[in-house]
Amino acid sequence: MSKALITDLYQLTMLASYFEHGMNNTATFEMFFRKLPQNWGYFLAAGLEDVINYVKDLHFEEEDIRYLGSLNKFKADFLSYLSSFRFTGDVWAVPEGSVVFPNEPLLRVTAPLQEAQFIETYVLNKLNFQTMIATKASRVVHSANPSPVIDFGLRRAHDESAAINGARACYIGGCTATSNVEAGRLFGIPVKGTHAHSFVMSCCSELEAFRKYVKTFPTDPVLLIDTYDVMQGAKNAIVVAKELEMQGNKLCGVRLDSRDLVEKSKAVRSLFDANNVGYVMVVASNDLNEHKIADMKSKGARIDAYGVGTEMITSRDCPAIGGVYKLVEIYENGSFVPKMKTSDGKQTRPGRKQVFRVENRLGMDYDTVALEDEGAVPGCPLLFPVIQKGERTDRIRSLDEIQKYAKYDLSLLPCDIIRITNPSAYSVEISPGLKALSESVSKKYLEERK
């Protein structure tokens, strides 16, 4: 299916004007984040796979063009042109799962102006949302470590697309499983779940409900024990655990989904240990986030795994991040002319850029944003080609590979930057060449306005 109309109207109006005036010189745009949310020390890049698939398959179908014609806004020759519209340029990007920081490009597009401009909205839609959720998930996972985190966000996500893409991003961020069955089917993410309070309430007693559930799922079941009274629920779970042992099976765990998870988890763990079923895990849920988990751990909670939904899938403390996509150069009169935005608080830096990362024996040390062709910049480049001349050039990585890459990159972050409250600022330097070009272009703009 065509995704061409998943765009803002102004992309189409600009495209129509570019077309009418023959404006289609090669241009370079870069996508980056201006700043970090409060208490966030980094971003974890995600969403690139969707961008690659969109760009390489970009086209308008007849139905798309008919709809645009019905708006009585576009000329016939432009609508005819759209039938052959394709992306023919290059895309460079950091790998999915990369740790990135403000004001350094994580995606760079060089293509005919019309093509490079048009893809802006979709690029931002995918990279902004999935990077936000992957970063949020990585913070939750870091806080819960070494206990695993399961994505429970489907029912609280903004819609099914957000839930599916969000589950993928959560997995990149380090979650071990999801309750989202469709995300499991699409991406191969392990799917896990328990049962609802309604299952217990629909039976004559809690013990009857537990027995029925484990009869259906005798292998590693998890029981929800707080429908009525937590400690009685734990005692009923022990009865079922002993019955499963006699059948050669084991109760995997119990889930707590009510207030005061700290004291309840301690009491349940003590009861299980005293009754020789210490192998039964205690899983906690109930509007958890990285701060609540850290607080519970500091108070001695006995929790073996966390199910995190609303707070993670919506990134409730930061429900949007401000990634932008800006023109940095355009080919004019035989050479590339650097471009920059100079408005207060929204300045950009001109020219086609690369990010170089320097590491020391402890991990990441600092990054340098430099002009792509600037020599003698220390560090390893982060952006690499993923599309050239409209065709994919990098291999498709499995989601497990991306998750492992993210885990490795996060392991290189200094502890004071990855911490969940008041992180230190990571050093992102601007190269001498980029500084000089920025000053030169800014001066030129000032002179032109006189």
N, C-alpha and C positions, 0 to 999 in steps of 0.2 A: 504494500500500500504506500502511496505517496504521503510524505510528511511535510510537503512544501508549504502547506498553509498553517503549519504550527509555527507561526511567526507573528511579529507585530506588523500592523498595517504600514508603519513608516518604512519598513524594509522594502516593501513593494512599491511605495511611492518614490523612494529614493532610486530604486532599481529602474523604474519607468523613466525618471528624469535622466539618470545616467545613460540609459539606452537612447533616449531622444537626442541627447547632446553628444553622443559618441564618446562618452567618458568611460574608458575601460582599460586604462594603463595598469600595469602591474602595481599592486599595492601590498603592504604588509600591515597586518593588525596583530596585536598581542592581547592576551587575556591574563589578568592578574587581579589580586585582591588588594584593596587599599589599606586595610587595617584588620587587626585581630579583634574578636569580641572580648569583652571583659573576662579575665581569668583563663583565656585560651592562650597558649604559648606557641602554637603552630597550627597548620592545616595539613590534612591528609588527603592528597589529591585523589579524586574518584570521578567516574562518569565518562572517561575517555573512550571506552569501547562503544558507547552509544553515539558519541560524536563521530567516531570513525565510520560507523555503519551508516549514519545519516549522510555524511559528506559524500561518501563513495556511491551512494544510491540516490542522491538528490535529483529529483525530476518533478515536473508538473504533469499530472494526468488530465485527460480531457474534461473530467468532471471538475477539477480544480479551476481550470481555465474558464469553463462555463460559469462557475460561481463568480469568479472575478469580473467576468463580463456583465453579470447581472447587477453589479454594484454601480454601473454607469459612471465609472471613474477612470477607466483605463482605455487607451486608444487601441484600435484593432491591430495595428502593426506590432505593438508591444505584446498584446495577448498572443499573437502568432509566434513571436519570438520565444515566449515562455515554453512552447512545446518542445524546443530543442535545448532548453537551458540545462546545463550540467556543470559540475565543479571539475575544473581541470588543473587546479593549482597544487601547492605543497602545504602540508601541515607538519609542524614539529611540536613535540610535547614532552613533558616529563612522564615517566611511566606511571600507570595507575598504582597507587599505594605509596607514592613518594611523599616525603615530608617537605612542605614548601612554606614560604613565609611571605608577608606582605611586600608588595611592590617589586616582585620578581615574576617574570612571565612563566606560567605553567603551560601555555599553549601559544603557538605563533603560526599565523596563516599568511602565506605569500601566494597571491593569485590575481587574475584580472579583477579590477576594482569591483565590478558588479557581483562577482562570485564571492569575493572575500567579505564584502559588506553584507550580503544577503544572509549568510549563515550565522550572523551574530546572535540573534535571539535564541536559536536552538542550542548553540554552544553554551551560552550563559545559563539557560534553563537546566541543562544536564550537569554542567560542572559545578554550578553554585549549589544545587540541591544535594547532589551525591557527595560532594566534598564536605558539605556541612554535616551530613548524617554520618559519614565515615569518621570524621574527626570527633564528633560527639560520642560515637560508639567506642572509639579508641580510648577516650577519656574514661568512659564507664568501665571498660575492660581493664584499664590500668588501675583504677580504683579497686576493682574486685579481685585482682590478681592475688593468689593463684587460682581462685575459684572461677569456673567458667560462667559466661554470660550468654543467655538465650534471648533472641529477639522475639518479643511478645507484642509487637506493635501494630499488627494488621488492623485490628478493630478500631484503633485510635488514629491511624494515618489519615491524611487529608482526603485521599481517595485511593482506589486500587492501584493506580500507577505509582503513586508515592509509596504505597506499601511494598510493592514489588521491587522498585528501584531502591527503596530504603532498606529492604532486607538484604539486597546485594551489597549495599554500602556498609551496612552493619557487619556483614561477614568480612569485608575488606578491613574494617576497623578492629576485627579480632573476635567477634562473636562466634561461638562454636556451632550454633544451630538456630533455627527459626521455627515459629509455629505456623508460618505462612506456607501452605502446601504448594501453591502455584509457584512461589519463589523456589521451593525445593525442586519442583519439576523443571523449571526453566534453567536454573543455575547449578543444580546438583548440591545445594546446601542441605545438610542433614536436617530433618524435620523432627520436632519433639513437642510433646504436650501432655497434659494430664486430663482432667475432666472438670466440669463446672460444679458449682454448688447445687444447681438444679438437678444434677444427676443424683446427688445424695438425697435431696428433698423429695425426689419422685419415688423413692423407695420407702418401705415401712420403717426402716431404721438405718442408721449410718453403717453399722456393721454389715447389714444385708447389702447395702450399696457397694461397700468395699469388696465383699465376696463376689458379687456379680461382676464387678469390673475386672477383678483379677482372673476370674474364670474366662472372660473374653480375651484378656491380655495377660497371660500368666508370665510372660517374659519381660522382666524389668519394668513393671508398672510403677507409676507415681500416683499417690493418693492425696487428694485435697482434704486436709483434716480440720479446717476451722469453720465448717458450716454451722456448727452448734457450739461446742466447747472444745478448745484446742487439746487440752490434756486428755479428755475422754476420747477425742479423735485419735490421739497418739496411742492410747491403750488399744483401741480397736485396730489400729494399723499393726500393732505388735501381734495381736491375735492372728491377723491375716498373714503377717510375715512368717509366723511359726507354721501355719498351714501350708504356705508355699514351700517352705523348707522341706516338709514331709513329701512334697511332690517333686523335689529336686530343682525347685526354682527359688528365686530370691525377689523380695520387694526392693525395687530400685531406690525409691525415695518417697518423701511426703512433701507437700507444699503448704507453706504458710502465706496467707494473703490478707492478713489483718494488721491492726496497729500493734505497737510494742513488739516488733519482731525480735528485738535484742533479747528480752527476758523470755519470750516464748521459745525462741530457738535454743536458749540455754537449758530450759526445763525439758524440752523434748529430747535434746541430745542426752541429757543425764538419764532420762527414762529409758531411752533406747540402749544406752551403754549398760545400764543396770539389768536389763532383760536380755542381754547377749544378742542384740540386733544392731550393734554399732555400725554395721556396714550400710544401714539405711541412711541415705542422704537427706539432708534438710535443705529444701529449695525455697527461696523467698521471692515474693513478688509484692506488688502494691505501690504503684507510682514511684518506683525507685529511680535514682539518678546517681551520678558519681559522688556527689557531696553526701547524700544520705547513706550510701554504701560505706564511704570512708568513716562517717560518724558511727555507724553500727559496728564496724570492725574495731574502732578505737574503744568501744564500750564492751568488747568481748563477745560479740554475737557469734554463735556457733552455726554458721551457714555455709553450706558446701557448694551452692550454685545459686545464681540469680536470674530471674526472668524479668526483663526490663522492657516496658512497652511505651506508654505515652511520652514519657520524658525523653526517650532516645529517638523514636521515630519522628517526632516533631521538633526535636532539639529545642525544647520548651524555653530554656533560658536564652537561646539565641535562634529564633525561628527563621532567620534569613541572614545571609552573608553577602557582602557587596562586591562581588566579582564584576569587573568591567572589561570591555573589549574595545581597544582604542587603536586608531590609525597612527602608525609610527613612521611610515615612509611611503612615497609614491614616485613612480618613474615619470620624469618630466624632462623634455629637451635633452635626451641622451644620457641621463644619469638619475640615480635615485636621490630624491630630495627628502631630507628628514622632516618629520612633522611632529608637533607637540601641542598639547593643550596647556594654556597658561592661566586659566581662571583660578581665583583664590580657593585654596583647599582642594582643588582637583587637578593639580598639575600632573602632567605625564612626562616621560623622558623619551626623546626621539631616537630613531634608528632601530635597525634590526638587532636584537640582543640575544645573548646567551647567558646562562647562569652557571657559575663555576663554584664547586663546593670543595672546601679544604677540610680534611679530617686529621685528627691527631690520635695518639694511642688510646684516648678515652672516648673517641667518637667524633661527632660533628664539631668543627671549630668555628668556621664562619663561611658565608657565601659572598660572592662578588657578582654583581650584575654588570656586564660589560658589553660592548659592541661585538657583534658576531665575528667580525674580522680583526678585532683588536688583538695584537700579539702579546705574549709574555704575561698572561693572566694565570696565576697559580690555581690549581684545583682541577677537578674532573667536571666536564660539562654535563648538565642535567637534561637538556632538551635533545631529543633525537627525532629523526624523520619517521613519521607513521604513514603519511600519504605523500606520494610524489606523482605529479602530473595526473592527479585524480585517482590514482590506483593505490591500494594499500600496499605498504612495503614491509611493515613489521609483522611478525607471526602473531597469531592469536594465542594469548596466554590463558590458561585455565584460571578459574576464580581461586582455586587453591594456591596456584603460583602467585597470584596477585596478593593474596592474604599473607603468604610467607614473605614476600618482598616487603610489604608494609610492616610486618612484625620486625623484620631485620632493620629497616630504616628507622623505625621508632626506637629500636634498641640502641641506636647511635646517638639519640638525643641526650644531652646532659640532663641529669635528674632535676636541676632547678628550672628547666624549661618545660619538662613534661608534667611537672606537678600540677594538680588541679586547682590550686588557689594561689594567687599572686606569683605566677611564673616569672622568671627572669626573661629579659628580651634577648633574642638571638641576634647575633651581629650579621647584618646584610650591608655590605659595602658597595659603593659605586665606584667603578673604575675611573682612572684619570681621563681616559678617552671619552667615556660617556659623560663625565662631568663637563669636559671642555665642549663637547658637541651641544649639550643642553644649554650651556651659557651662550654659545654662539647663536643658536637658533632663537633663544629667548631675546637676545639683543637685536637680532634681525627683525623679529616681530615688533619690538618696541619702536624701532626706527621706521618701519613701514606704517605704523599708526600715527606718526607725527605729521 
